[in-house]
Amino acid sequence: MLGVTSTALGPAALLRRLSSSAADSPVTHVERVPARTGRPADWPDWVAPEFVAACRRQGIATPWEHQATAASLAAAGTHVVLATGTASGKSLGYQMPVLSRLLGDERATALYLAPAKALAADQLRAVVGFGLEGVRAATYDGDTGRDEREWIRQHARLILTNPDMLHHGVLPGHARWATFLRRLSYVVIDECHAYRGVFGSHVAHVLRRLRRLATRYGGNPTFVLASATSGDPAGTASRLIGLPVTAVTEDASPRGATTFALWEPPLLPPDQDDLPPTRRSALRETADLLTDAVVAGTRTLAFVRSRRGAEVVAAVTRRQLDEAVPGLGDRVAAYRAGYLKEDRRAIERALLDGDLLALASTNALELGVDLVGLDAVLICGYPGTRASLWQQAGRAGRSGGEALAVLIARDDPLDTYLVHHPAALFGRPVEATVLDPANPYVLGPQLCCAAVEGPITAADLDLFGGEPARQAVDGLTASGALRRRPSGWYWTHTGRPDVDLRGSGGAPISVVETGTGRLLGTVDPASSHVMLHTGAVYLHQGSTYVVDDLDLDDAVALVHAEEPDWTTHARDVTDLSVVAVRSYVDAGPVGLFLGDVDVTNQVVSYQRRRLGTGEVLDTRPLDLPARELRTVAVWFTVSPRAMERAGVEPPDFPGALHAAEHAAIGLLPLIATCDRWDIGGLSTANHADTEAPTVFVYDGHPGGAGFAERAYATAAEWLSATREAIDACGCETGCPSCVQSPKCGNGNNPLHKPGAVVVLDVVLAALAAA
C-alpha cells in the first residue's frame, strides 16, 4: 500500500504509482483519450431572458452547440433525443426549452422522468438553484409524504418523478391530474438508455398511456430525451415513446484528457504444488486500489457489480485506511439499492459536500447524478455493455481536468478476453439499447392498465403497436380480463392489474434485525432466494448479519449481527422445456434454433466457504419454492456422431457442453446489450425435446428481452469469440477466466475445457457451410 501523501496526485501519476507496486505490471493496456475543446453557441433568441441571466449567475456564459441545437428543435415542437457523452451538459439542453416555456406561460406544466430517485432529486437541486420565480418544481416519488403530494397535484408546474410513480401514482388517478395533463407542454425522459429489456418495454407502454391521457384532456407535449452515447439513439427513442424522434449526437462540450487502463489482477501462488494458481480477487484488488487512491488524495468512485461486492470493497478499504491513518476510513462509504431513504440522502450529501473522499457503489450512481470534482473511477468487472462502461468512466473528470479510469478484470471469460483484446472496447461503437414493446408478457398487462384508465378504443390499438395489440386484446377478451362494448374494451375486475415495471416479482423483502426490530433495508424479491435464504451472510453498511429466517409470505427476513469466518453461496437447479420454435438453421449435424421455452429454477442448498481461502466447509439444504419463467432462448444441437468423429467421447459430452454453455453466456455481452446476470443457460448430453446434445442460452425475463434474438442473429460472431476465449486461456482444465461460472448451480461440475473447444469448432464449421 502507498505511503501517506499530502499532495493529490494527477491521474497519470497515480496510475504509475498504482501499477509500479507489482513486479509484473497488472496493466495490460492503456488508452489515452485526448482532451477536446468546446464549441460554444449563442443563446437562441427564444430563450427566456430570466433563464439566461440565471445561467450567467452560475457561470454559464453560453451553451454548447449540441445544447442549443437540441433545445431549438424541442422549442419548435420536434421530439428530440440528445445523445452525447457523460458530463456534456445534456441537462441544459432540456432546461432551456422547458424552463423558458414555464417562465413565458404561467399556465404551462412539464414532467421530468428519471430511472432513479437520486437523479430526480439531483435535477431538482439544479432547477431550484436557478432561483426562477413561478416555476414551482417538486419531486413526486415513493418518498413524498401524503400532504405534500396533494400540494404538488394542485400547484406544482414542473414535476420530477420516475416511471414507476407515473405508472402507480399518476396515471391510475388521472382525473385528479386533469389540469396538469391538459397544460402539459414537455415531457423530459432523462438517461433514456437505462430503459432496456423488459423494464424498457414496460416504460414504453407507460409513456403511450401518458400520451393517450394527455390527448384526452387536451394536452400535446413535446418529448425531449437525454441519453448516453448509444447506437441508433433516434430509433431507440422512437421505439420508447412511439413517435418519430430526431437525434443530436455531435458532442461540442470540452473534455479533459482521460487515461483509461485495463488491469488484470495478478496470479497468486498455489496453496499446494499440484493445484493450479488462482488469480487475485477483483474485489480485493479494487479495495487496494481505492485505498491507495484515497491515501494519495484522489477523489475516487469505485463501481462494483453486486450489492454485496460494494459492501465488501467499502469495508476492506475503510479497514486498511484506518490502519494507515486512524479515522481516514470514515471518508469512505458504500452506496447501493436497498438502503433506506435517510441513508441514501445522507451519503449523497456527504459526497457532494466533500466529506466523503471515495465511494464504492453499484450502478445506482452510474446515471447522471452531478458528482463534482471526481478524479478517478475504478470499475470492478466489466459492467456488461460498452455504453455502461463509458458512462461509468465518464463520472471522472467532471471539472474539466484530467481523469483516470481503470477497468479491473474479474476472473471471468469476458473480462479476461477484454483486457487482452482492447480493440473490443476501444475500437467499436457502443451498443444500441434493446427493448421490445411487442413482448406479449408486457403488452397484455399494460393494455389492462390502460383499460382501467379508460376504455380502449380501436384507434388506441395503433398507439399500442397495431396488430400485436389487436391480438393481445382478443386474447384478453377471450380470457375474460377485458369485455368488449360498442365504446371500447373495458377492464372487468374491481382492482387494478398488479404490474411491476422492473420485473422484481412483487413487494420488496424487508430486512429486519431480530433483537431490535430495526429495519435495515430491503431486497428485491428476485434476489431474495440467493441473498436472504436462512443461514445467508448479509452485509449492510459495513456490518455483517446472518439470516435467521426468510418469510416469503410476509416479505420479511429476520437477521442478527454476527461476524462469521465464512461466506455463503446459494446453489440452484434448472429445468427447461421447449414450447415453440420461431426460427432455425439446419446445418447438417448441427441445428441452431430460436424459440420460446419454459424454465423452472429452484435454489436448493447453499455452501459455507471459509473467508480468505474459499475452502468449502459444508453444504446445507434449503426448502424454497421453485420459480417458473416463460422466455425466449437460443440453442444449438450437435449430433452425437459428429462429436465423436471430432474426438469428444460420450462420457465427456456433459462436461464439454457445460463448459461451452458457461463461456457462451460469459461472452454474449460482447454482442448483445446485456450482462451475464440478464441471461441463463442449460446444457445436456441428451435433451428430451431435442433428442440430441444441446446448449441453451435464455433471457432471464418473462417473455424475453431481445438478447436471445441478438445471439441467434450473430451466432457465428458470438460463438467464435467464445471459442477463442476458451482456447486462449492458459489453464489446462478450465478456470474462472474461461469456463467456470460464478452463478453455476452445479458447482462448476462437470467441465471439460478441451471438449468445449472441439464442440464449438464443430458448430462453427457446420454453420459456415450451411
Secondary structure, 3 states (H helix, E strand, C coil): CCCCCCCCCCHHHHHHHHHCCCCCCCEEEEEEECCECCCECCCCCCCCHHHHHHHHHCCCCCCEHHHHHHHHHHHCCCCEEEECCCCCCHHHHHHHHHHHHHHHCCCCEEEEECCCHHHHHHHHHHHHHCCCCCCCEEECCCCCCHHHHHHHHHHCCEEEECHHHHHHHHHHHHHHHHHHHHCEEEEEECCHHHCCHHHHHHHHHHHHHHHHHHHHHCCCCEEEEEECCCECHHHHHHHHHCCCCEEECCCCCCECCEEEEEECCCEECCCCCCCCCEECCHHHHHHHHHHHHHHCCCCEEEEECCHHHHHHHHHHHHHHHHHHCCCHHHHEEEECCCCCHHHHHHHHHHHHHCCCCEEEECHHHCCCCCCCCCCEEEEECCCCCHHHHHHHHCCCCCCCCCEEEEEECCCCHHHHHHHHCCHHHHCCCCCECCCCCCCHHHHHHHHHHHHHHCCECHHHHHHCCCHHHHHHHHHHHHHCCEEEECCEEEECCCCCCCCCCCCCCCCCEEEEECCCCCEEEEECHHHHHHHCCCCCEEEECCEEEEEEEEECCCCEEEEEECCCCEEEEEEEEEEEEEEEEEEEEEECCEEEEEEEEEEEEEEEEEEEEECCCCCEEEEEECCCCCEEEEEEEEEEEECHHHHHHCCCCHHHHHHHHHHHHHHHHHHHHHCCCCCHHHEEEEEECCCCCCCCCEEEEEECCCCCCCHHHHHHHCHHHHHHHHHHHHHHCCCCCCCCCCCCCCCCCCCCCCCCHHHHHHHHHHHHHHHHHC
